[in-house]
Amino acid sequence: MKRISLFFCALCAITTAASAKTLVAYYSYTGDCEAIVNELCKQITADVVRIEPAEKGLKYEANNYALGTQLLNTIKANPDKASSYPAIDPVNLYPADYSTVIIVTPLWWSQMAAIMQSYLFQVGSELAGKKLGLIVSSASSGISGVVADCKRLVPDADYCPENLWIHNSNRSSTSALIAGWITANQLNQTQTTSMQINVIVGGTTFPATLADNETARAFARLLPLTLQMTELNGNEKYHYLDSSLPTGTYRPGTIQAGDLMLYGSDCIVLFYKTFSSTYSYTRIGAVNNPSSLAQALGSGNVSVRFEAVSTATELLSSPLQAQQQGQLVFHDGQIFVTHNGQTYTLTGAAKQ
Ligand SMILES: Cc1cc2nc3c(=O)[nH]c(=O)nc-3n(C[C@H](O)[C@H](O)[C@H](O)COP(=O)(O)O)c2cc1C
């Protein structure tokens, strides 16, 4: 009986962790919020969606910010009418699939940028009960008006205790500010389910970590895979799969050596150099230490093998099988997991 309840507790813990996914939704007109999101994504695992206006090429700042002002005034005059909000492109990631949503937005005339207001007007009800973090970028103005806009559009979210304000005077400390903000709001607790794989090139094995998103999970289900990868541009190797993977594209801006990305819906790309890019990708993961990756991949086409690495979490997701194989043992009210020859105690997993 005690064993059954221990199994149950372990499974509950896993289910909770697996649903703890984070979505970052951002708008950026001049690139500041894009840079913030790129830094944020180095520090947390998240799916990213960029909100884009349907009408392209508009100059919101022209004529002393006339258009930006007009869009905000239209919203202010009738905030409950959908037609008050500028149209945006369709968004293919849904807040409903996430436990945490982080909004990154510019400030316009001390209010939330009109384009981001359009998005929140559309998804406000989907965000009810979700943990919501807010990051605002301005030149210098304080963000209380943006916070008020966010609460008007998303009244029922579970707001993080601290918002993050990045402005021109503290922008050079963006990385440290984000790190402090993540810790203050306990947003790093969603990283518990990172999936490890091995990327094997010739005789060298590069451990890699998959992103916590649908694309990475779909990729993991294909493993093991040996791909004949084609050289491109002296910085990447790519391979077109026979089938598509789910997408959640964003523009990383800077590609890091070791990034494993999906281009379109079916092209696996392994980057071995760091460089600036205007292309959009979906993140699959990254090689943990890419320092000798370029050398291993060489300058031509190359065969690369991707293999799953079983983790303690995976052992726990099939506890019966793991127990039969002696990898999962219950003793004296504790769960012991044996993984790669090491035995770990799962403290706190068992409720007496
Ligand atoms: C239409 C418009 C209005 C703005 N109004 C303000 C303002 O009132 N106060 C301020 O400090 N910055 C203002 N800004 C500057 C942006 O908030 C700031 O440059 C921000 O970092 C831009 O983010 P982005 O590059 O991601 O678009 C305004 C920018 C635009 C385009």
The ligand as an SDF file (V2000), in Angstrom:
LIG
                    3D

 31 33  0  0  0  0  0  0  0  0999 V2000
    5.6340   55.8940  -30.6180 C   0  0  0  0  0  0  0  0  0  0  0  0
    6.7080   55.8750  -29.5610 C   0  0  0  0  0  0  0  0  0  0  0  0
    6.5130   56.5540  -28.3730 C   0  0  0  0  0  0  0  0  0  0  0  0
    7.4850   56.4940  -27.3760 C   0  0  0  0  0  0  0  0  0  0  0  0
    7.2680   57.1440  -26.2000 N   0  0  0  0  0  0  0  0  0  0  0  0
    8.1970   57.1100  -25.2120 C   0  0  0  0  0  0  0  0  0  0  0  0
    7.9810   57.7930  -23.9660 C   0  0  0  0  0  0  0  0  0  0  0  0
    6.9630   58.4220  -23.7210 O   0  0  0  0  0  0  0  0  0  0  0  0
    8.9520   57.6930  -23.0200 N   0  0  0  0  0  0  0  0  0  0  0  0
   10.1170   56.9990  -23.2170 C   0  0  0  0  0  0  0  0  0  0  0  0
   10.9260   56.9540  -22.3140 O   0  0  0  0  0  0  0  0  0  0  0  0
   10.3320   56.3350  -24.3800 N   0  0  0  0  0  0  0  0  0  0  0  0
    9.4130   56.3880  -25.3830 C   0  0  0  0  0  0  0  0  0  0  0  0
    9.6430   55.7330  -26.5740 N   0  0  0  0  0  0  0  0  0  0  0  0
   10.9030   54.9840  -26.7430 C   0  0  0  0  0  0  0  0  0  0  0  0
   10.7490   53.4940  -26.5100 C   0  0  0  0  0  0  0  0  0  0  0  0
    9.9810   53.2110  -25.3560 O   0  0  0  0  0  0  0  0  0  0  0  0
   12.1230   52.8450  -26.2940 C   0  0  0  0  0  0  0  0  0  0  0  0
   13.0150   53.2540  -27.2840 O   0  0  0  0  0  0  0  0  0  0  0  0
   12.0180   51.3290  -26.2510 C   0  0  0  0  0  0  0  0  0  0  0  0
   13.2170   50.8120  -25.7070 O   0  0  0  0  0  0  0  0  0  0  0  0
   11.7890   50.7740  -27.6360 C   0  0  0  0  0  0  0  0  0  0  0  0
   11.7100   49.3740  -27.6330 O   0  0  0  0  0  0  0  0  0  0  0  0
   11.8260   48.5720  -29.0110 P   0  0  0  0  0  0  0  0  0  0  0  0
   13.1860   48.9430  -29.5950 O   0  0  0  0  0  0  0  0  0  0  0  0
   11.7640   47.1320  -28.6570 O   0  0  0  0  0  0  0  0  0  0  0  0
   10.7180   49.0240  -29.9060 O   0  0  0  0  0  0  0  0  0  0  0  0
    8.6870   55.7920  -27.5920 C   0  0  0  0  0  0  0  0  0  0  0  0
    8.8880   55.1180  -28.8010 C   0  0  0  0  0  0  0  0  0  0  0  0
    7.9040   55.1640  -29.7800 C   0  0  0  0  0  0  0  0  0  0  0  0
    8.1370   54.4530  -31.0770 C   0  0  0  0  0  0  0  0  0  0  0  0
  1  2  1  0
  2  3  1  0
  2 30  2  0
  3  4  2  0
  4  5  1  0
  4 28  1  0
  5  6  2  0
  6  7  1  0
  6 13  1  0
  7  8  2  0
  7  9  1  0
  9 10  1  0
 10 11  2  0
 10 12  1  0
 12 13  2  0
 13 14  1  0
 14 15  1  0
 14 28  1  0
 15 16  1  0
 16 17  1  0
 16 18  1  0
 18 19  1  0
 18 20  1  0
 20 21  1  0
 20 22  1  0
 22 23  1  0
 23 24  1  0
 24 25  2  0
 24 26  1  0
 24 27  1  0
 28 29  2  0
 29 30  1  0
 30 31  1  0
M  END
$$$$
